[in-house]
Amino acid sequence: MSGILYQVYPRSFQDSNGDGVGDLRGVIERLPYLAELGVNALWLSPIFPSPMEDFGYDISDYTGIDPLFGTDDDFDALIAAAHKLDLKVILDLVPNHTSDRHPWFVESRSSKNNPRRDWYIWRDGGEGGPPNNWLSEFGGSSWEFDSQTRQYYYHAFLRSQPDLNWRNREVREAIHDVMRFWLRRGVDGFRVDVMWHLIKDELLRDNPPNPDYVPGQQPYQQLIPLYSTDRREVHDVIAELRLVVEEFDDRVLIGEIYLPPEKLVAYYGDNLGGAHLPFNFALISSPWNARAVAKLVDDYEAALPSGAWPNWVLGNHDRQRIASRVGNDQARVAAMLLLTLRGTPTLYYGDEIGMLQVEISPDQVRDPWEKNLPGLGVGRDGCRTPMQWDSTPQAGFSTGMPWLPVSRNFATENVAAERQDATSIFSLYRALIALRRARPELALGAFKLVSVTDSLLVFVREHQDQRSLVALNFGREPALFEASGLRGLILLSTFMDRMDEAVSGHLALRGSEGLVMERLG
């Protein structure tokens, strides 16, 4: 788990057949790139059969491959090719909900007496409306009335994504069998979508109002999801998922959980019997300054259960690109932070070349979240645009018209161009990953905060007799770190210069510069 995880959004990574949508053959074609970059595992966003109303997060068959992405043979070829390059493959498991076209739901809604009726959450209405006040993250009530059976079904997201009833033992066993199916096919584990949603309050009590809600925010935030998410019983469900994974050697269970650190760490489970890695997204939403990040790291490290392995995420398919959030120079500082903190780092495709959030015109919007809540800034299309491989048409992603537009800067900001530039952010990522592999303290060592000011964050990573000091300037002005007995050599600068520069007594940083130095004193 000390390796580096790389998220591939298959629709946007590489198109092998010219239909404008990335596919498994495209991923296979680009596996040598991932090996070159130096990552250890790739996580594939959903590739299962789906109506694609939420681009794969609405599954209609848990044990197939959507023809859009390829065939079963393509998947097996991907596993074989990845393993040959010593790359692990993690699948995106979506067990909270299915598509409304999944055979399970088709049966469930056919009759109140159908054996699969209780596989989903069906209830009578209350006082002329839905069973309670719960809201969908995609807008409106989370209850949809079914005119045929005269009951409501629950959906935390789109109405075409009905939630499974995880209080039903048959549902649990069915998903366990799905996991075993893919584990036998050779996958190395799962990233479990919206893990904290899996169990809902048995009494379906109303969620309380959010006193901090401000008009203009997403409507979902009007209520505190006290009874619809993060229920105590969810940890029993996760422990069972972990037991399934442990039926196989050397596999991993990762959880998507958007909760503050003090709640997130509960998902490691009793005696660390829950998720190996409950995803820590705190860096994505943290204010980008030294004190805020230092407090975040300190709070997270303090909250971790004994023996738990931390993890950090800078970007993903649901959030704005890091380079657009903090700027190009600070994106380099962010890269150094991610790859020198204690724990498993997760990279989002394209961040390693500094891809920016792409502006999507109204006629190009594909994201159902944006379509349901226009004008609220929730659109995710801009961080899902095609990978920028080279300066050829469509950035080398496809010979056809891509499903989302390619960034306007692709001719200069692409893998091929940045490979040739020793100072590019791609070169920085490669150097950081190589340094992390070469120095055990950066992968395995203890973390110690040394100093923090308004702009400067300094910490040490130590393992046995090796120590590295990391200094990160979150400000635009130069900064100076002084310490008695400070002595060593600079190993890496975010500006890709100063290699082997001697340090004695003080360490001077330029604006928006990060440094890693071998500490000798």
DOMARKOL-439919 format. One record per residue (C-alpha): residue in one letter; x, y, z. Coordinates in pm, whole numbers. Layout:
<vexses>
r	x	y	z
A	X	Y	Z
...
</vexses>
This chain:
<vexses>
r	x	y	z
M	0	0	0
S	302	229	-1
G	279	248	-381
I	118	516	-598
L	-236	488	-737
Y	-330	649	-1071
Q	-694	707	-1163
V	-787	641	-1525
Y	-1119	781	-1645
P	-1157	535	-1935
R	-1388	751	-2149
S	-1117	1015	-2167
F	-785	830	-2158
Q	-732	682	-2506
D	-971	598	-2787
S	-851	303	-2997
N	-1134	285	-3253
G	-1214	645	-3344
D	-1561	666	-3191
G	-1458	956	-2967
V	-1477	758	-2642
G	-1181	603	-2466
D	-1176	226	-2425
L	-988	-70	-2280
R	-769	-120	-2586
G	-673	243	-2549
V	-577	188	-2186
I	-364	-112	-2289
E	-189	105	-2547
R	-96	356	-2278
L	15	116	-2004
P	385	170	-2091
Y	328	539	-2017
L	207	454	-1666
A	510	232	-1615
E	733	516	-1738
L	567	758	-1499
G	644	515	-1217
V	302	452	-1063
N	217	114	-911
A	-154	70	-977
L	-434	204	-1194
W	-790	254	-1081
L	-1044	231	-1363
S	-1364	428	-1331
P	-1666	205	-1414
I	-1649	-3	-1732
F	-1959	-219	-1675
P	-2270	-222	-1899
S	-2470	94	-1834
P	-2722	328	-1997
M	-2453	592	-1924
E	-2695	842	-1774
D	-2425	898	-1511
F	-2143	767	-1729
G	-2106	423	-1577
Y	-2211	495	-1221
D	-2553	358	-1319
I	-2474	-10	-1371
S	-2712	-247	-1550
D	-2486	-555	-1527
Y	-2219	-599	-1261
T	-2037	-883	-1437
G	-2001	-756	-1792
I	-1803	-503	-1994
D	-1992	-227	-2173
P	-1941	-263	-2551
L	-1847	105	-2556
F	-1527	9	-2374
G	-1463	-327	-2539
T	-1509	-696	-2468
D	-1437	-950	-2197
D	-1128	-1051	-2397
D	-1012	-688	-2396
F	-1047	-677	-2019
D	-851	-999	-1972
A	-584	-862	-2206
L	-567	-545	-1995
I	-517	-741	-1675
A	-244	-954	-1834
A	-64	-656	-1987
A	-79	-452	-1667
H	49	-736	-1452
K	333	-796	-1697
L	440	-437	-1626
D	397	-490	-1248
L	93	-264	-1246
K	-204	-350	-1026
V	-559	-296	-1156
I	-833	-163	-926
L	-1197	-169	-1039
D	-1461	86	-943
L	-1737	-100	-759
V	-2072	82	-733
P	-2274	-116	-477
N	-2492	160	-334
H	-2721	182	-635
T	-2787	32	-977
S	-2939	159	-1296
D	-3318	144	-1306
R	-3260	-84	-1607
H	-3072	-343	-1405
P	-3270	-671	-1408
W	-3280	-662	-1028
F	-3469	-334	-1028
V	-3689	-429	-1322
E	-3805	-726	-1114
S	-3827	-521	-795
R	-4060	-260	-942
S	-4277	-515	-1126
S	-4483	-601	-818
K	-4497	-547	-443
N	-4486	-923	-413
N	-4181	-981	-630
P	-3903	-1169	-442
R	-3664	-884	-524
R	-3898	-609	-400
D	-3694	-572	-79
W	-3366	-551	-273
Y	-3440	-180	-304
I	-3586	76	-62
W	-3960	103	-125
R	-4200	289	104
D	-4550	430	108
G	-4579	805	92
G	-4655	1024	390
E	-4907	1307	415
G	-4957	1328	40
G	-4588	1328	-49
P	-4262	1132	-16
P	-4187	917	291
N	-3951	1180	437
N	-3757	1496	355
W	-3437	1338	221
L	-3283	1513	-78
S	-3100	1385	-382
E	-2746	1509	-441
F	-2856	1579	-797
G	-3144	1803	-691
G	-3497	1759	-562
S	-3643	1485	-348
S	-3458	1156	-326
W	-3788	970	-356
E	-3950	879	-687
F	-4314	773	-709
D	-4381	459	-910
S	-4732	479	-1056
Q	-4760	106	-1119
T	-4707	-14	-761
R	-4813	312	-590
Q	-4501	337	-374
Y	-4187	549	-367
Y	-3833	421	-418
Y	-3524	589	-277
H	-3240	726	-492
A	-2954	926	-339
F	-2851	1044	-685
L	-3043	1036	-1016
R	-3393	891	-1018
S	-3253	637	-1266
Q	-3012	521	-992
P	-3227	345	-728
D	-3045	259	-406
L	-3001	-104	-309
N	-3123	-212	33
W	-2809	-319	216
R	-3015	-437	513
N	-3122	-726	290
R	-2890	-1026	326
E	-2949	-1141	-31
V	-2828	-803	-163
R	-2509	-832	37
E	-2441	-1181	-86
A	-2512	-1083	-446
I	-2255	-804	-435
H	-2008	-1033	-258
D	-2045	-1274	-549
V	-1983	-987	-792
M	-1659	-908	-609
R	-1547	-1270	-621
F	-1623	-1284	-994
W	-1380	-1001	-1068
L	-1121	-1108	-812
R	-1108	-1448	-984
R	-1055	-1262	-1313
G	-739	-1114	-1164
V	-832	-767	-1043
D	-627	-646	-749
G	-905	-482	-553
F	-1188	-230	-556
R	-1252	135	-503
V	-1602	132	-350
D	-1820	421	-465
V	-2002	633	-199
M	-1918	384	74
W	-2065	605	347
H	-2408	593	181
L	-2457	215	195
I	-2681	194	504
K	-2973	427	575
D	-3164	486	895
E	-3403	196	949
L	-3681	433	1063
L	-3623	675	773
R	-3631	974	1008
D	-3625	1323	858
N	-3284	1483	818
P	-3238	1799	1027
P	-3198	2141	863
N	-2845	2271	807
P	-2810	2598	1003
D	-2509	2694	789
Y	-2690	2666	456
V	-2670	2976	240
P	-2913	3030	-49
G	-2734	2973	-376
Q	-2549	2666	-249
Q	-2641	2323	-377
P	-2996	2242	-258
Y	-2873	1911	-110
Q	-2686	2115	151
Q	-3011	2249	299
L	-3021	1940	522
I	-2761	1759	731
P	-2765	1397	597
L	-2767	1257	950
Y	-3005	968	878
S	-2929	902	511
T	-2549	859	533
D	-2268	753	769
R	-2483	527	986
R	-2312	316	1250
E	-2431	-10	1091
V	-2237	65	772
H	-1921	-60	939
D	-2065	-412	964
V	-2128	-400	588
I	-1774	-283	516
A	-1622	-550	740
E	-1801	-812	528
L	-1666	-654	207
R	-1318	-672	357
L	-1361	-1042	438
V	-1449	-1112	74
V	-1134	-931	-43
E	-926	-1128	206
E	-1038	-1457	53
F	-777	-1368	-212
D	-409	-1286	-166
D	-270	-934	-183
R	-590	-744	-270
V	-706	-402	-152
L	-1034	-240	-47
I	-1058	137	-95
G	-1356	348	7
E	-1488	673	-139
I	-1594	868	170
Y	-1649	1244	178
L	-1628	1301	553
P	-1401	1509	779
P	-1093	1324	912
E	-1238	1257	1257
K	-1528	1066	1096
L	-1337	930	799
V	-1096	727	1013
A	-1381	514	1152
Y	-1391	348	809
Y	-1064	168	883
G	-1293	-44	1101
D	-1254	-215	1435
N	-905	-363	1459
L	-843	-225	1107
G	-1096	-469	966
G	-1268	-216	738
A	-1134	-43	428
H	-759	-63	380
L	-772	295	250
P	-1071	518	324
F	-1000	789	65
N	-888	1113	226
F	-1012	1402	9
A	-929	1679	256
L	-662	1836	35
I	-919	1888	-240
S	-1131	2119	-24
S	-865	2268	204
P	-777	2637	174
W	-447	2648	-11
N	-214	2799	248
A	60	2660	471
R	-122	2688	804
A	-443	2526	678
V	-257	2237	517
A	-35	2189	824
K	-342	2172	1051
L	-509	1930	813
V	-208	1695	811
D	-170	1719	1188
D	-541	1653	1256
Y	-548	1358	1016
E	-232	1197	1153
A	-363	1242	1510
A	-698	1084	1424
L	-559	774	1251
P	-608	449	1444
S	-290	274	1554
G	-141	90	1259
A	-366	254	997
W	-198	357	674
P	-284	710	556
N	-363	826	203
W	-397	1154	16
V	-590	1263	-293
L	-542	1589	-488
G	-792	1544	-769
N	-1052	1314	-921
H	-1334	1294	-1173
D	-1574	1489	-948
R	-1364	1794	-857
Q	-1198	2088	-1027
R	-847	2029	-1164
I	-571	2112	-915
A	-387	2340	-1161
S	-702	2549	-1201
R	-765	2557	-827
V	-421	2680	-720
G	-239	2793	-1037
N	41	2637	-1239
D	333	2709	-1004
Q	140	2602	-695
A	30	2286	-877
R	400	2192	-865
V	408	2259	-492
A	95	2046	-458
A	264	1762	-647
M	560	1772	-410
L	326	1777	-111
L	126	1480	-237
L	432	1268	-310
T	621	1343	11
L	345	1312	272
R	317	986	464
G	70	752	298
T	-57	632	-37
P	-86	913	-296
T	-355	903	-565
L	-295	1084	-896
Y	-575	1181	-1132
Y	-498	1134	-1501
G	-361	1449	-1662
D	-268	1625	-1339
E	88	1511	-1403
I	99	1730	-1714
G	-80	2022	-1550
M	-413	1979	-1728
L	-652	2263	-1655
Q	-1026	2266	-1600
V	-1181	2307	-1946
E	-1465	2551	-1994
I	-1766	2366	-2132
S	-2020	2560	-2336
P	-2389	2502	-2257
D	-2441	2301	-2576
Q	-2152	2068	-2485
V	-2262	1983	-2128
R	-2284	1610	-2071
D	-2289	1590	-1690
P	-2637	1513	-1550
W	-2548	1697	-1229
E	-2488	2019	-1423
K	-2800	1961	-1632
N	-3013	1921	-1319
L	-2854	2213	-1131
P	-2743	2466	-1394
G	-2556	2772	-1276
L	-2443	2631	-942
G	-2093	2538	-1052
V	-2138	2165	-992
G	-2045	2057	-1344
R	-1784	1783	-1367
D	-1728	1777	-1744
G	-1440	2023	-1722
C	-1220	1782	-1527
R	-1309	1484	-1749
T	-1183	1609	-2084
P	-956	1395	-2306
M	-599	1323	-2202
Q	-353	1543	-2389
W	-97	1310	-2543
D	54	1518	-2823
S	-3	1811	-3059
T	-181	1614	-3332
P	-556	1668	-3388
Q	-764	1589	-3078
A	-441	1575	-2874
G	-369	1220	-2988
F	-668	1097	-2790
S	-889	999	-3085
T	-912	1009	-3463
G	-1280	1098	-3425
M	-1471	1376	-3251
P	-1416	1338	-2873
W	-1714	1304	-2643
L	-1595	1617	-2461
P	-1385	1897	-2613
V	-1007	1888	-2585
S	-843	2174	-2397
R	-741	2468	-2614
N	-384	2449	-2481
F	-325	2088	-2588
A	-73	2181	-2859
T	179	2294	-2597
E	59	2119	-2282
N	83	1751	-2366
V	285	1443	-2279
A	503	1448	-2590
A	605	1812	-2546
E	662	1784	-2172
R	872	1471	-2214
Q	1120	1685	-2405
D	1125	1961	-2141
A	1345	1883	-1842
T	1170	2156	-1640
S	807	2057	-1717
I	558	1950	-1452
F	562	1603	-1611
S	937	1588	-1555
L	878	1702	-1197
Y	624	1425	-1135
R	862	1164	-1277
A	1146	1298	-1063
L	929	1304	-748
I	810	948	-804
A	1165	828	-872
L	1288	1005	-558
R	1007	850	-354
R	1104	506	-482
A	1475	564	-417
R	1444	699	-63
P	1258	472	183
E	1186	758	421
L	962	926	161
A	756	610	114
L	765	456	460
G	911	706	706
A	759	884	1002
F	621	1234	954
K	729	1524	1176
L	611	1882	1135
V	910	2116	1180
S	782	2466	1108
V	483	2650	967
T	428	3017	889
D	167	3197	681
S	340	3081	364
L	602	2817	453
L	546	2453	553
V	847	2245	658
F	843	1880	764
V	1079	1586	794
R	1034	1227	681
E	1256	981	865
H	1317	608	827
Q	1595	433	1016
D	1905	647	951
Q	1771	837	648
R	1606	1178	674
S	1458	1407	412
L	1339	1759	482
V	1057	1902	271
A	1000	2276	251
L	701	2415	60
N	640	2782	-13
F	266	2843	-57
G	332	3212	-120
R	443	3408	-423
E	725	3585	-239
P	1061	3430	-140
A	1076	3258	198
L	1359	3160	431
F	1381	2866	670
E	1656	2886	932
A	1754	2618	1182
S	2056	2563	1399
G	2267	2282	1262
L	2070	2259	938
R	2295	2092	684
G	2243	1884	372
L	2203	1871	-4
I	1902	1970	-213
L	1766	1664	-390
L	1487	1827	-591
S	1327	2166	-655
T	983	2212	-806
F	1156	2431	-1064
M	1379	2135	-1154
D	1710	2308	-1078
R	1940	2340	-772
M	2024	1967	-774
D	2297	1887	-516
E	2309	2246	-393
A	2462	2251	-44
V	2254	2384	247
S	2402	2513	572
G	2214	2700	843
H	1930	2824	624
L	1722	2722	326
A	1610	2992	83
L	1305	2932	-132
R	1178	3131	-426
G	811	3218	-453
S	594	2909	-514
E	892	2678	-477
G	910	2344	-305
L	1233	2170	-208
V	1332	1825	-88
M	1672	1803	77
E	1869	1523	229
R	1912	1634	587
L	2254	1561	729
G	2225	1776	1036
</vexses>
